[in-house]
């Protein structure tokens, strides 16, 4: 795995922007979990930035952390181009499939995290950010977004093999153990195939197949 936020790497394979200095903590990390995301990645980045800048968390610094799981399309090339317009963007690349959540949990610098793995309706992202700004420990829309406080997310997700749905389930379970509940909103109806996929993704982690927990077509 390598971390970069501009095209090209230093000789040791690591390059970090001024935003990503070693001990810098930020109010927010928006995390994009990517695998062959070429058709959607540009819109995902733009929507994420727009969601932050229109939320209650606007005005403060944030990072946009794109975690690429060995894409074989032009996802990384597009991210390099996007960085010229989005200086908050950092990229984790060469991440093994099923390890994106772990690596994101270890690399994110935000006090709050918002995770997405597909192009989602901006209103869903805005809802998640609203819940975090209001002090909720976690906010979940199944298969769409996960908002979580870093103090909860780091220990729970830092050793989790799987994708977004596995992460949502792990956070919800941890809160239940503590006698708490996340903010929750139903997912939009995307049709029978998407409902079936969400059902399947929810069981992959328990079957030891968390690396397959990803959106349709990725």
N, C-alpha and C positions, 0 to 999 in steps of 0.2 A: 504494500500500500504506500502511496506517495501523496503528499499534500502540496498543492500549488494554487496560485491564484492569478497567474499570468502564463502565457505560453512559454514553455521551456523550464528547465529545472536547474538548480545548482548542481555542482559535481557530486554532491552527496545525495542527490535525488529529492531534496527538500527545499522549497522556497515559500516564505511566509511574508505576507504584506504587512505594512505598518499597523493595519487594523488588528492583525493576528499576532501581536507580540506576546511573548511567553506568558506573562501573568495578567494580561488584560481581561477583565470581566465585562460583559456587556449585558444590557437589560434583556436582550432577545436574540435567539437563534431560530431562523426559519430553515428547516432541514428538508431538502429534496432527495428522496430515495429513488435513484435512477437506474434503469437497465434498458438499453436500446431505446432511449427517449427522444431520438431525433425529431419525430413529428411534433412533439409537444413541448420540448424543453424550453424553447424561446418564450412561449406563452406562459409556461409555469413560472419562469423567472419574473416576467413582467407582472403577472398576477400577484405573486408573492410580495414584490416590492410595493405595488399599489395597495395591497391589503394592509401592510404595515403602515404606510404613510397616510392611510385614511382611518386608522384605528386609534384607540385611546393611548396606545404606546408610541404614537408618532412623535417626532421631534428628538427622540433619543437615538443613540447609535444602535445599530443592529448588524448582525451578520447573516448572510444567505449562504448556507453550507450545502453544496451539491455533492452527494455521495454516489459515485459512479461504480456500478458493479460489472466491471469488465465488458462494457458495451462494445459491440463489433460494428456499430454504425458511426455516424458523425456526431454523436452526442458531445464528446470532449472537444471537438473542433468548434462546435457552436458555443459551448461554454467559454472557450478562449476568446471568441469574438465578443460575447456578451460582457465579459469583464471590462472591456473598454468603456462600456456605458453604465455598468453597475459595479462600482468599486467595492461594494460590500461583499461581493461574491468571492467565495473560496471553494476549492474543489478538492475532494478526496477521490483519488483514482486508484485503479488496480485493486479494488476491494472485491473479495470473493463473494459469490452469490450467497445470500443468506446471512452475511456478516455486516450489512450496511447499518443496521440499527446499533450494533455493538460499537462499530467504529465511529458513528455519529455521536453516540453517548460519551465516548472517550475524547472526542475532538471538539465538541460544541463548547462555546464560551459564554453562552447566554444564561441568565438567571431563569429564563423561561424558554421552553422549546415548543415550536409548532412543526409537526412532521406531516408531510404529504408524499404520496408516491405516484400521483397521477395528476392530470389537469382537472382541477375541481372548480366548482362554482365559487366565484370570489366571496359571495355572501357566507359560504360555509367557513372559509378561512377567517373572515371578519368576525363571525360568531365565536370561533375558537379563541381569537385574540381578545375579544371582549371578556370572555370567561377568565382568561389568565389575568387581564388587567384588573378584574374585580376580585382577584385573590383566590380563585379556585385552584386546587392542587392539580386537577386534570380536567380535560374537556374532550369528549369523544363523539364523533359521528362515524358509525361503523363503516369501515372500508374507505373512508374519505379523509379525515383529519384526526390527529392526536395532538392535543395541547397538554403540556405537562410541566410542572415546576421542576427545575433541575435537581433540587434536593431529593425529589422522589424519583425522577427519571434516571439519574446516574446509577444508583445502586440496583434498580430493577432492570434497566435495559442494558447496562454495561456488560452483561454476560448472556444476553438473549440471542439465540440463533433464530432468525426468522425475519419477517417483514413487518409492515404496518399493522396488519390485523393481529399478528402474534403480539406485537408491542401493546396494542390496545387492550388485549385480553390480560396481559401480564400486569399492566397498571391497574386495571379494574379489579383484578384478583387481590393485588396488594392492598388497595384501599378497602376492600371488603374485609380483609383480615384485620385491618385497623378500625373497623366499624364505621368506615366512611364511604362516600359514593362520589364518583366523578360527575361533573356536569355532562348531560347526555342529550343528544338530539337524534332523531331517526335519520337514516340515510335516504336521499332521494331515490325514487324508484327508477332504476335504469333498465328494467326489463327482466325477463325470466333468466336469461343466461347470466346476467350480472348477479342476480340473487343467488343462483346456484353456485357461482364462483365464490361469493362472499361466504356462503355456508361451508364450502370446501376449505377455503383459506383459514377459516376459524378452527379447523381440525388438523391442519397439517403440522402445526407445532407440537401437538400432543402425540403425533405419529412419528416424530423425529425427522420430518420433512420440511422444516422451516425455510430451507433455501428455495422452496417452490411458492412461498407466500409472496406473491407479486401480482400486479394487475394483468388483466387479459392482454395478450399480444406482446408482452415484454420478456 
